[in-house]
Amino acid sequence: MSTNGAAKLGTAVVTGASSGIGKVYAERLAKKGYDLLLVARRADRLDAIKHDLTQQYGIQVKTHVADLENAAQLENVAKAIAEDDQITLLVNNAGTIFNGLLDGVTVAQLYTLVNLNILALTRLAMAVLPGFKSRNRGALVNIGSVLGFDGYPYAPIYGGTKAYVQNLSLALQAELAGTEIVVQLVAPAATVSEIWDTSGFPLSNIDPKLVMSTEDMVDAALVGLERREKVTAPSVQDDHAVTKYLDAGSALFVASQQTGKPAPRYTN
Ligand SMILES: NC(=O)c1ccc[n+]([C@@H]2O[C@H](COP(=O)([O-])OP(=O)(O)OC[C@H]3O[C@@H](n4cnc5c(N)ncnc54)[C@H](OP(=O)(O)O)[C@@H]3O)[C@@H](O)[C@H]2O)c1
C-alpha cells in the first residue's frame, strides 16, 4: 500500500492504460494517491508507466497484460478484479475505432469493436460491481464518446458501441441510485491519442481547434467525477445541453408507456 493516502483512496483499475486517455488517467490517479492496476496488451509500455509512477508518487502499481478481446484473458482480468477488495475505481477505458461506412468494415473489425468496446467493458463492470455493492463504495467510469449521442454514418458500429456504453451507464445509475456508488459516463469528442493512427481517419484531418488535449479531457472528466456528474462531455460548452438531451430521452421513454395502442398517425 502506498504511503501518500492510497489507504483511503484504494486501488484504481485503468484498462487501456498503455497510451492516450488511459495513460493520463493512470498519471492523474497516481498523483491523487491511488494505487493502480493497469491493464493493456503492451507489456513494455505498462512496465515503463509502472516504473515512472512508482518512482514519482510512491504508490503501488500492478500491471496485468491482457488482450481484452480474448475471452480467457478477459476472464482472468475479471477474476482478479472481482477478488480484490481494495479496488474503489474502475476506469473502463480500453476501446478502439475503425472509421468508414458500414460496407467498409471487415468482419474482424466488427468482432473487435463489439468484443472490446461492449463485451469487455460490460464484463469488467460486472466483475467490480458486486464488491462495490457489498462495501457500498466505489466508482465506475465508462468511457463512451460523443458519437454515442447521434447516428454518425462514418463510424456506425463504433457509434453503436458507444451508444451502448451510454445506455448501460444510465441503467446502472438508475439501479444504483440511493447508494454511494458512482457511475459516470465520459463522452469525449476528438482527443489527441494513438487511436487515430489505426482508425482509418488520421487526426491531421480534423481542424486542430476542435481537438482536445488528452490531459484536458481527463482533467475535465475527473472534475465531473468529483461532482458526481452522470454524464461528462468535456467539449460541450452549453451547461444545459447534456441535461436537455438526457431529459428528452427519458420523456420519450415515458411517452412510450402510456398505452399499448399504436398512435393515431399509424392508423389508416
Ligand atoms: N481519442 C479520441 O478522440 C476519443 C474520443 C472519444 C472516445 N474515445 C475513447 O477513449 C478510449 C481510449 O482511447 P484513446 O483515444 O486513448 O486511444 P488509444 O491511445 O489507442 O488507447 C487505447 C487503449 O486501449 C488499449 N487496448 C486496445 N485494444 C485492446 C485490447 N484488445 N485489449 C486490451 N487493451 C486494449 C490500448 O493498449 P494496448 O494496445 O497496449 O493493448 C490502449 O492502451 C476508447 O474507449 C475510445 O473509444 C477516444
The ligand as an ORCA input file, in Angstrom:
! r2SCAN-3c Opt
* xyz 0 1
  N      -9.214      9.850    -28.772
  C     -10.449     10.223    -29.057
  O     -10.678     11.119    -29.880
  C     -11.607      9.552    -28.367
  C     -12.875     10.161    -28.485
  C     -13.945      9.534    -27.872
  C     -13.777      8.388    -27.154
  N     -12.543      7.826    -27.056
  C     -12.405      6.579    -26.299
  O     -11.354      6.698    -25.370
  C     -10.886      5.400    -25.037
  C      -9.368      5.401    -25.035
  O      -8.908      5.599    -26.336
  P      -7.680      6.534    -26.706
  O      -8.218      7.615    -27.554
  O      -6.895      6.890    -25.523
  O      -6.895      5.558    -27.695
  P      -5.501      4.803    -27.584
  O      -4.398      5.736    -27.283
  O      -5.430      3.977    -28.830
  O      -5.712      3.864    -26.326
  C      -6.450      2.686    -26.367
  C      -6.007      1.835    -25.212
  O      -6.765      0.610    -25.234
  C      -5.863     -0.491    -25.195
  N      -6.401     -1.592    -25.966
  C      -6.751     -1.590    -27.271
  N      -7.139     -2.817    -27.654
  C      -7.037     -3.610    -26.553
  C      -7.267     -4.967    -26.305
  N      -7.708     -5.787    -27.279
  N      -7.032     -5.453    -25.075
  C      -6.581     -4.647    -24.094
  N      -6.354     -3.326    -24.261
  C      -6.567     -2.831    -25.481
  C      -4.572      0.020    -25.807
  O      -3.459     -0.681    -25.288
  P      -2.667     -1.881    -25.999
  O      -2.592     -1.574    -27.456
  O      -1.349     -1.865    -25.303
  O      -3.469     -3.096    -25.688
  C      -4.543      1.445    -25.296
  O      -3.979      1.490    -24.025
  C     -11.526      4.441    -26.035
  O     -12.600      3.758    -25.431
  C     -12.038      5.368    -27.122
  O     -13.147      4.833    -27.808
  C     -11.452      8.377    -27.649
*
